[in-house]
Amino acid sequence: MKAVRLKVENNKLNLVLNEEAKPSIGRRDVLVRVLAASLNYRDQAILQDNYPGEVKQVIPLSDGAGEVVAVGDSVTRVKVGDRVSANCWEYWIGGPILPEYFSSSVGFTTDGWLAEYIVLHEVAIVHLPDYLSFTAAAALPCAAVTAWAALNQKTPLSPGQTVLVQGTGGVALFALQIAKMVGASVLAITSSDEKAEKLKELGAEAVVNYTNQPDWEKDIHALTGGIGVDKVVDIAGEKTIVKSAASTRIGGNVALVGFAGGSGGGISPIDIMSRALSLNTTTMGTRMDFEALLAAMAAHKMNPVIDRVFPFADYQDAYSRLASGAMVGKIVIEM
């Protein structure tokens, strides 16, 4: 099979296309023919040596979708012909995250989706609703599940609440779409008027251009009548976390889901304590989160925003598109 693998060459991590044997399966494993895979910010961060932890020379990409072509003798959850995706943490079905789950992170510690076939343990598998294409489904496992978990941590998002999203990447747009699906209001910040218009088309009630308005937290407060938003999905980390906290109402929640703006910080404990904020991190989510997301999406026939689709042969161009930061939505590679 054709497979792209992370490989260290001349002290630099590169993407290398190989011809490899089709992987074998164990008694509880599932062999999936990959039909689409998608990229996340962290996939580019790895290549730039900007991702925490040891990088293994695996097949990358945690997100994908395809058709089951073989199952192990003891598999009960899946059958040949099923349309499936899989949770990024292979063994995290539900409940709090435990240290042992970190040993099997698809595309990071184990082989991922940027190949013609992938082997997964059956407990990771989620079944796709009929309306959802493989290309759309491939966009979901990391970004959409992260957005779902972020909006429902501490207390579930409710109709009438207000959410602040940041930018036009995968997590931000999924958070916007999920919030609108629930009946919440969405405010957003972004870097350009062009992207602001796209956010409004998707349902954002108001968008602040942070390039023109560096003190955007004041604009967010003004847009909420001086109260602040109920929930913030913070993407950038270092560059936004202080202003995210300042944008949140008394008793509100900030979900830290990324570090696109750097891995530093500087938020004062007083900023959190004086307004009784809850500040949580979201490590993607569980298989149960993924299944709940898919059920909600199916009820509303929600489809992800796809920025661009590349053929497998052009996987380097897909990574370049991600590195440019110009995307609006998810970048997908079709096999």
C-alpha positions in Angstrom: 0.0 0.0 0.0 1.0 3.6 -0.4 1.7 5.4 2.9 3.2 8.7 3.9 5.5 8.4 7.0 7.2 10.9 9.2 10.9 10.4 8.9 13.9 12.1 10.4 16.4 13.1 7.6 19.4 15.3 8.2 18.1 16.1 11.7 14.8 17.4 10.2 11.4 15.7 10.3 10.0 15.2 6.8 7.0 13.5 5.1 8.1 10.6 3.0 6.0 8.5 0.6 6.6 4.8 0.9 5.3 1.5 -0.6 4.5 -0.6 2.5 2.9 -4.0 3.1 -0.8 -3.9 4.0 -1.0 -4.0 7.8 -2.1 -7.3 9.5 -4.9 -7.4 12.1 -5.2 -8.9 15.5 -8.3 -10.6 16.9 -10.0 -7.3 18.0 -8.6 -5.1 15.2 -10.4 -3.6 12.2 -8.8 -3.0 8.8 -10.2 0.1 7.1 -9.6 1.2 3.5 -9.0 4.9 3.9 -11.1 7.1 1.6 -10.3 10.5 3.1 -8.1 12.1 5.8 -7.9 15.6 7.2 -5.2 17.9 8.7 -5.1 19.7 12.0 -2.9 22.6 13.3 -0.9 20.1 15.3 0.1 18.1 12.2 2.0 21.2 10.9 3.3 22.0 14.4 5.0 18.6 14.5 6.9 19.3 11.3 8.0 22.7 12.7 9.3 21.0 15.9 6.6 23.0 17.8 4.6 20.1 19.4 5.2 18.8 22.9 6.3 15.2 23.5 8.3 12.7 21.6 7.5 12.5 17.9 7.5 9.0 16.5 8.2 8.1 12.9 4.6 7.0 12.2 2.1 7.5 9.5 0.5 10.8 10.4 -3.0 12.3 10.7 -5.4 11.5 13.5 -8.5 12.2 11.3 -10.0 10.1 8.6 -12.8 8.0 7.3 -13.3 4.9 5.2 -14.8 1.5 4.7 -14.1 -1.7 6.8 -12.5 -4.4 4.6 -11.5 -7.0 7.3 -12.1 -7.6 11.0 -10.4 -9.8 13.6 -12.0 -13.1 14.8 -13.3 -11.5 18.1 -14.6 -8.2 16.7 -18.3 -7.6 17.6 -18.8 -3.9 17.1 -18.0 -3.7 13.3 -18.5 -5.7 10.2 -17.1 -5.6 6.7 -18.6 -2.9 4.6 -19.4 -0.5 7.4 -18.7 3.2 6.9 -16.6 4.3 9.8 -14.3 6.8 11.4 -12.4 6.5 14.8 -11.7 8.4 17.9 -8.3 10.0 18.1 -7.5 8.5 21.5 -8.0 4.9 20.4 -9.0 3.4 23.9 -10.7 6.4 25.5 -14.4 5.4 25.3 -15.8 7.6 28.1 -15.1 9.1 31.5 -12.0 11.2 32.5 -8.8 10.8 30.5 -6.3 8.4 32.1 -2.5 8.2 31.5 -2.7 4.9 29.7 -4.8 6.5 26.9 -1.8 8.6 25.8 0.0 5.5 24.6 -2.3 5.1 21.7 -2.9 8.4 19.9 -3.8 7.8 16.3 -1.2 9.5 13.9 1.1 10.4 16.8 2.1 7.3 18.8 0.4 4.8 16.4 0.0 4.8 12.6 -2.6 7.3 11.3 -4.8 7.9 8.3 -2.4 9.2 5.6 -2.2 5.8 3.8 -4.4 3.5 1.8 -5.2 1.4 4.9 -5.3 1.8 8.6 -5.7 -0.8 11.5 -7.6 0.3 14.5 -8.9 -1.5 17.7 -12.6 -2.0 17.4 -13.3 0.1 20.6 -12.1 3.3 18.7 -14.6 2.9 15.8 -17.6 5.1 15.3 -20.2 4.5 12.6 -21.1 7.2 10.2 -24.6 8.5 9.5 -25.8 7.8 5.9 -26.0 11.4 4.9 -22.4 12.2 5.7 -19.8 11.7 2.9 -16.4 10.2 3.7 -14.8 13.6 2.9 -17.0 15.3 5.4 -16.6 12.6 8.1 -12.8 12.8 7.8 -12.9 16.4 9.0 -14.5 15.5 12.4 -12.4 13.4 14.8 -10.1 16.0 16.3 -11.5 19.4 15.6 -15.3 18.7 15.8 -15.0 16.4 18.8 -12.8 19.0 20.5 -15.3 21.8 19.8 -18.2 19.6 21.1 -16.3 18.7 24.3 -15.2 22.3 24.8 -18.8 23.6 24.6 -20.2 21.0 26.9 -17.5 20.9 29.7 -18.5 21.9 33.2 -22.1 22.5 32.0 -23.6 21.7 28.6 -24.2 24.6 26.3 -27.8 25.8 26.4 -30.0 27.7 24.0 -29.7 31.5 24.5 -26.2 31.4 25.8 -23.4 33.3 24.1 -20.2 31.7 22.8 -17.0 33.4 21.6 -14.9 31.7 18.9 -11.6 32.6 17.5 -10.5 32.5 13.9 -11.7 30.4 11.0 -9.8 27.1 11.6 -11.5 23.8 12.1 -12.2 23.9 15.9 -13.5 27.5 15.7 -15.9 26.8 12.8 -17.2 23.6 14.4 -17.7 25.5 17.6 -19.7 28.1 15.7 -21.8 25.5 13.9 -22.5 23.4 17.0 -23.4 26.5 19.0 -25.9 27.6 16.4 -27.3 24.0 16.2 -27.9 24.2 19.9 -29.6 27.6 19.7 -26.8 29.7 21.2 -25.5 33.1 19.9 -22.0 33.3 18.6 -19.5 36.2 18.6 -16.2 35.8 16.8 -12.8 37.4 16.3 -10.7 37.0 13.2 -7.8 38.7 11.3 -9.5 40.0 8.2 -12.8 41.5 7.0 -12.9 38.7 4.3 -12.9 36.0 7.0 -15.3 38.1 9.1 -17.9 37.9 6.3 -17.5 34.1 6.1 -18.1 33.9 9.8 -21.2 36.0 9.5 -22.4 33.8 6.6 -22.1 30.8 9.0 -24.2 32.5 11.6 -22.0 34.6 13.8 -24.0 37.6 15.1 -21.0 39.9 15.2 -17.3 39.6 14.4 -14.4 41.8 15.6 -11.3 42.2 13.4 -8.5 41.9 15.9 -6.0 43.3 13.4 -7.9 46.6 13.5 -9.1 46.2 17.1 -6.3 44.8 19.2 -8.3 45.4 22.4 -11.0 43.2 21.1 -12.1 42.0 24.6 -13.6 45.5 25.0 -15.6 45.1 21.8 -16.9 41.7 23.0 -18.0 43.2 26.3 -19.8 46.0 24.5 -21.5 43.5 22.2 -22.8 41.7 25.3 -24.0 44.8 27.0 -21.0 44.8 29.4 -21.8 41.3 30.7 -19.4 39.1 28.8 -19.9 35.8 27.0 -20.9 32.5 28.7 -18.2 30.4 27.0 -15.0 31.0 25.2 -13.3 28.5 23.0 -9.7 29.7 23.1 -7.6 28.6 20.1 -4.4 30.6 20.3 -3.3 30.2 23.9 -0.5 32.7 24.7 -1.8 35.5 22.5 -5.4 35.3 23.5 -5.9 33.7 27.0 -5.8 36.9 29.0 -8.3 38.7 26.7 -10.4 35.5 26.6 -10.8 35.6 30.4 -11.6 39.3 30.2 -14.3 38.6 27.6 -16.1 36.1 29.9 -19.0 36.8 32.2 -18.9 36.3 35.9 -19.1 32.6 36.4 -18.4 31.8 32.8 -16.1 29.2 31.2 -13.0 29.4 29.1 -12.1 26.2 27.3 -8.4 26.2 26.3 -8.1 24.0 23.2 -5.0 25.1 21.4 -1.7 26.9 21.3 -1.6 28.5 17.8 -0.4 31.8 19.3 2.3 30.3 21.4 2.6 28.1 24.5 3.3 30.9 27.1 0.6 32.7 28.9 0.5 35.2 31.8 -3.0 35.1 33.0 -3.3 36.3 36.6 -5.1 34.1 39.2 -6.9 37.3 40.3 -8.4 37.6 36.8 -9.9 34.1 37.3 -10.8 34.3 41.0 -12.3 37.8 41.0 -15.0 36.8 38.4 -15.3 33.1 39.5 -14.3 31.9 36.0 -13.7 28.2 35.3 -10.7 27.6 33.0 -10.5 24.1 31.5 -8.5 22.3 29.0 -10.0 20.0 26.4 -7.9 17.1 25.2 -10.1 16.4 22.2 -12.7 14.0 23.5 -14.0 10.5 24.1 -15.6 8.0 21.7 -18.9 8.7 23.4 -18.4 12.5 22.7 -17.8 11.6 19.0 -21.0 9.5 18.9 -23.1 12.2 20.6 -21.7 14.7 18.1 -22.6 12.5 15.2 -26.2 12.0 16.5 -26.7 15.7 16.9 -25.2 16.4 13.4 -27.5 13.8 11.9 -30.6 15.3 13.5 -29.7 18.7 11.9 -28.0 17.3 8.8 -25.0 19.5 9.7 -22.0 19.4 7.3 -18.5 20.7 8.1 -16.9 23.6 6.3 -14.3 22.3 3.9 -11.6 24.7 2.8 -10.0 22.6 0.1 -9.7 19.0 -1.0 -6.4 17.6 -2.3 -5.7 14.2 -4.0 -3.4 11.9 -2.1 -0.6 12.6 -4.6 -0.7 16.3 -3.5 -0.4 15.7 0.2 2.6 18.1 0.4 0.3 20.9 -1.1 -2.3 20.1 1.6 0.4 20.7 4.3 1.5 23.9 2.6 -2.1 25.1 2.6 -2.3 24.4 6.3 1.0 26.2 6.9 -0.3 29.3 5.1 -3.0 30.0 7.7 -5.3 31.1 4.9 -7.8 28.3 5.2 -11.4 28.7 6.2 -12.4 25.4 7.5 -10.8 21.9 7.1 -8.2 20.7 4.6 -9.0 17.2 3.4 -7.0 14.7 1.4 -8.9 12.1 -0.6 -7.4 8.7 -1.4 
